[in-house]
Amino acid sequence: MNVTNLVWLLFGTLVPSFLICWCSVWFVRRWAIRWQLVDRPGARKVHTSPTPMGGGLAIWFGVICPFVLGQILLWLHASGGPIGSTIESMVPGFAREHLPGMLHQTTGLWVLLGGGTILMMVGLADDRRGLGWKLRLGIQFVVAMICVSWQGWRLTAFIDIPWFTLLLSVVWIVALINSFNMLDNMDGLSGGVASVAALMLAGVLLLTPDPQARQPQLFVAGFLLVIVGSLAGFLLHNRPPARIFMGDAGSYFVGFCIAVTTLLATYTEYRGTSHHAVLAPLCVMAVPLSDMLSVLWI
């Protein structure tokens, strides 16, 4: 991928989600009190004034909207005719050949976003009224299990034991969801770490060709860059002193999406020599995972 194509990819993924989330946060901040999405000072909390907690809703909206628009454009392109030709002419040359593949991948995309939306709503309910940890954890396990078993998204790690890799994948997803949630204890921390992790994973996938197609892994990398754009729009409002928090709605959604993308990516060939490359997600997620383990230990 040359520099021009990379610029088109970054512009088409980062900019729309950034603008949508950045604008959405203004709206959420204005309506947070009416929606009962306010974090009030007290106990171990260090902020001194009531702060809106609906940032996760804006992050979700910043991710969902570009994909909804993209899905509509793909349907129009697939229908053919003058509209389909016009849409194809507007797509950069390097991405034009991937349009049929994009349409094929949309089922998995909406399963991923559907699972993330369910968890976002669970987090939003917890932000508003508070939910028991057993209920929240149970829903996380159910959503992760459905996605892993239905779509076959698994961390294989060269382990040929299907039931074990399925269980490992579910635990991995739930662990990352809660690691980003526990990391959300300081202005800009969880969103900042998530954006850096997603950006690093996207870079790995753009530099690591798919073993079969011998091309950069554009689909998963593009998804991660959309998340980065949305998080960047949120972080402009969340930088110290934060004017809004992402809340459980944001940490659940972001943690789930990043966790699943690590399962979708390919880091090395099965018969390759660099088997250690499968540890890339573990290295990138070292900060949130180590923080979660230290919190549990304490």
C-alpha positions in Angstrom: 0.0 0.0 0.0 1.5 3.3 -1.1 1.3 6.6 0.8 -1.6 7.9 -1.3 -3.8 4.8 -0.6 -2.9 5.0 3.1 -4.0 8.6 3.2 -7.3 7.7 1.6 -7.8 4.9 4.1 -7.1 7.1 7.0 -9.3 9.9 5.7 -12.2 7.6 5.0 -12.1 5.8 8.4 -10.8 8.4 10.9 -12.5 11.6 9.8 -16.2 10.6 9.6 -16.2 8.7 13.0 -14.2 11.6 14.6 -16.7 14.3 13.5 -19.8 12.3 14.3 -18.6 11.4 17.8 -17.3 14.9 18.5 -20.6 16.4 17.6 -22.6 13.8 19.4 -20.8 14.4 22.7 -22.0 18.0 22.7 -25.6 16.7 22.4 -25.2 14.1 25.1 -23.6 16.6 27.5 -26.6 18.8 27.1 -29.2 16.1 27.7 -27.3 13.9 30.2 -29.1 15.3 33.3 -32.5 14.6 31.8 -31.4 11.1 30.8 -30.1 10.5 34.4 -26.6 10.0 33.1 -24.6 11.9 35.7 -21.7 10.8 37.9 -21.9 12.6 41.2 -18.9 13.2 43.5 -18.5 10.9 46.6 -16.8 7.8 47.9 -13.5 7.2 46.1 -14.3 9.6 43.2 -11.9 12.5 42.8 -14.0 14.8 40.6 -15.7 17.6 42.6 -18.8 18.4 40.5 -21.5 16.3 38.8 -20.2 15.1 35.4 -22.2 13.6 32.5 -21.5 9.9 31.8 -23.0 9.4 28.3 -19.7 9.4 26.4 -20.1 5.8 25.5 -23.3 6.5 23.7 -21.5 9.1 21.5 -18.6 6.7 20.9 -21.1 4.0 19.8 -22.9 6.5 17.5 -19.6 7.6 16.0 -18.8 4.0 15.0 -22.3 2.9 14.0 -23.2 5.8 11.6 -20.3 5.4 9.2 -21.0 1.6 8.8 -24.8 2.2 8.3 -23.9 4.7 5.5 -21.4 2.2 4.1 -23.9 -0.6 4.1 -26.5 1.5 2.2 -23.8 2.5 -0.4 -22.8 -1.2 -0.8 -26.5 -2.2 -1.4 -26.9 0.6 -3.9 -23.6 -0.5 -5.7 -24.7 -4.1 -5.8 -28.0 -3.1 -7.3 -26.1 -2.0 -10.4 -27.4 0.7 -12.8 -26.3 4.3 -13.0 -26.3 4.7 -9.2 -24.0 1.7 -8.7 -21.6 3.0 -11.4 -21.6 6.4 -9.8 -20.8 4.9 -6.4 -18.0 2.8 -7.8 -16.4 5.8 -9.6 -16.3 7.6 -6.2 -14.4 4.8 -4.5 -10.6 5.1 -4.5 -8.9 2.7 -6.9 -7.2 0.5 -4.3 -10.6 -0.1 -2.5 -12.7 -0.7 -5.7 -11.6 -4.3 -6.1 -12.6 -5.0 -2.5 -16.2 -3.9 -2.9 -17.6 -7.4 -3.4 -15.6 -8.6 -0.4 -16.9 -5.8 1.7 -20.5 -6.8 0.9 -19.7 -10.4 1.8 -18.2 -9.3 5.2 -21.2 -7.3 6.3 -22.9 -10.2 8.0 -20.0 -10.6 10.4 -19.7 -6.9 10.8 -23.3 -6.5 12.0 -23.0 -9.5 14.3 -20.0 -7.7 15.9 -21.7 -4.4 16.1 -24.9 -6.1 17.3 -23.1 -7.7 20.2 -21.3 -4.4 21.0 -24.6 -2.6 20.9 -26.2 -5.0 23.4 -23.2 -4.5 25.8 -23.4 -0.8 25.3 -27.1 -0.8 26.3 -26.2 -3.0 29.4 -23.5 -0.5 30.3 -25.9 2.4 29.7 -28.5 0.8 32.1 -25.7 0.4 34.7 -24.7 4.0 34.3 -28.2 5.1 34.9 -29.5 2.9 37.6 -26.8 0.4 38.5 -26.9 -3.3 37.7 -25.6 -6.2 39.8 -22.2 -7.5 38.7 -23.5 -11.0 38.3 -26.0 -9.9 35.7 -23.5 -7.7 33.8 -20.9 -10.5 33.8 -23.5 -13.1 32.8 -24.6 -11.0 29.8 -21.0 -10.4 28.7 -20.3 -14.2 28.7 -23.6 -14.9 26.8 -22.8 -12.3 24.1 -19.2 -13.5 23.8 -20.2 -17.1 23.6 -22.8 -16.5 20.9 -20.4 -14.5 18.7 -17.5 -17.0 19.1 -19.7 -20.2 18.5 -21.9 -18.7 15.8 -19.2 -16.9 13.8 -16.3 -19.1 14.6 -14.1 -16.2 15.9 -11.5 -17.9 17.9 -8.0 -17.5 19.3 -6.4 -20.7 18.0 -2.8 -20.0 19.1 -1.9 -23.3 17.2 -3.9 -25.3 19.8 -5.9 -28.0 18.1 -8.5 -28.5 20.9 -11.8 -26.9 19.7 -13.6 -26.7 23.1 -10.5 -25.2 24.7 -10.0 -22.5 22.1 -13.7 -21.6 22.2 -13.5 -21.2 26.0 -10.2 -19.3 25.7 -11.8 -16.9 23.2 -14.8 -16.2 25.4 -12.7 -15.6 28.4 -10.4 -13.3 26.3 -13.3 -11.2 25.2 -14.8 -10.9 28.7 -11.4 -10.1 30.2 -10.8 -7.2 27.7 -14.3 -5.8 28.3 -13.7 -5.6 32.0 -10.1 -4.5 31.7 -11.1 -1.3 29.8 -13.9 -0.8 32.3 -11.6 -1.0 35.2 -9.1 1.3 33.4 -11.8 4.0 33.2 -10.8 5.6 36.5 -8.9 8.7 35.3 -9.6 11.4 32.7 -8.6 10.3 29.2 -7.1 7.0 30.5 -9.3 4.2 29.2 -10.2 6.1 25.9 -6.5 7.0 25.4 -5.2 3.5 26.0 -8.0 2.0 23.8 -7.2 4.4 20.9 -3.4 3.6 21.1 -4.1 -0.1 21.3 -6.5 0.0 18.3 -4.1 2.1 16.3 -1.2 -0.3 17.0 -3.3 -3.3 16.0 -4.4 -1.5 12.8 -0.7 -0.8 12.0 0.2 -4.4 12.6 -2.6 -5.6 10.2 -1.6 -3.1 7.5 2.0 -4.3 7.7 1.2 -8.0 8.0 -0.3 -9.4 4.7 -3.0 -12.0 4.8 -1.4 -15.4 4.2 -3.9 -16.3 1.4 -4.4 -13.0 -0.4 -0.9 -11.6 0.3 -2.6 -8.2 0.9 -2.8 -5.9 3.9 -5.8 -6.9 6.2 -7.8 -3.9 5.2 -11.2 -4.9 6.6 -10.2 -5.5 10.2 -7.7 -2.6 10.1 -10.3 -0.3 8.7 -12.8 -1.2 11.5 -10.1 -0.5 14.1 -9.4 2.9 12.5 -13.1 3.8 12.7 -13.0 3.1 16.4 -9.8 5.2 16.8 -11.6 8.1 15.1 -14.6 7.9 17.3 -12.4 7.7 20.4 -10.4 10.7 19.3 -13.6 12.7 19.0 -14.6 11.7 22.5 -11.2 12.4 24.0 -11.4 16.0 23.0 -14.2 16.3 25.6 -12.7 13.8 28.1 -9.2 15.3 28.4 -8.5 16.6 31.9 -10.5 18.1 33.4 -13.1 15.9 31.8 -16.4 17.4 30.8 -17.9 13.9 30.2 -17.1 10.3 31.1 -17.5 7.3 28.8 -19.1 5.3 31.5 -19.7 1.5 31.4 -21.5 2.0 28.1 -18.3 3.1 26.4 -15.9 0.8 28.0 -18.0 -2.3 27.4 -18.5 -1.4 23.7 -14.9 -0.4 23.0 -13.5 -3.4 24.9 -15.8 -5.9 23.1 -15.0 -4.5 19.6 -11.3 -4.4 20.1 -11.3 -7.9 21.7 -13.2 -9.4 18.7 -11.0 -7.7 16.2 -8.0 -9.5 17.7 -9.7 -12.8 17.0 -10.5 -11.8 13.4 -6.9 -10.8 12.5 -4.2 -13.2 11.2 -0.8 -12.6 12.6 1.2 -15.5 11.0 0.9 -18.5 8.8 0.1 -21.8 10.3 3.1 -23.3 8.6 5.2 -20.2 9.1 8.3 -19.8 11.2 7.2 -16.8 13.3 4.7 -18.5 15.6 5.5 -16.0 18.3 3.6 -13.4 16.3 0.3 -14.8 17.7 1.3 -13.0 20.9 0.9 -9.6 19.3 -2.6 -9.0 20.8 -1.3 -9.9 24.3 1.6 -7.5 24.0 -0.7 -4.6 22.7 -3.2 -5.3 25.5 -0.6 -5.6 28.2 -1.5 -2.3 29.9 -5.3 -2.9 30.4 -4.8 -6.6 31.2 -2.1 -5.9 33.8 -4.2 -3.2 35.3 -7.2 -5.5 35.6 -5.1 -8.3 37.2 -3.6 -5.8 39.7 -7.1 -4.5 40.6 -8.4 -8.0 41.2 -5.3 -8.9 43.3 -5.8 -5.8 45.4 
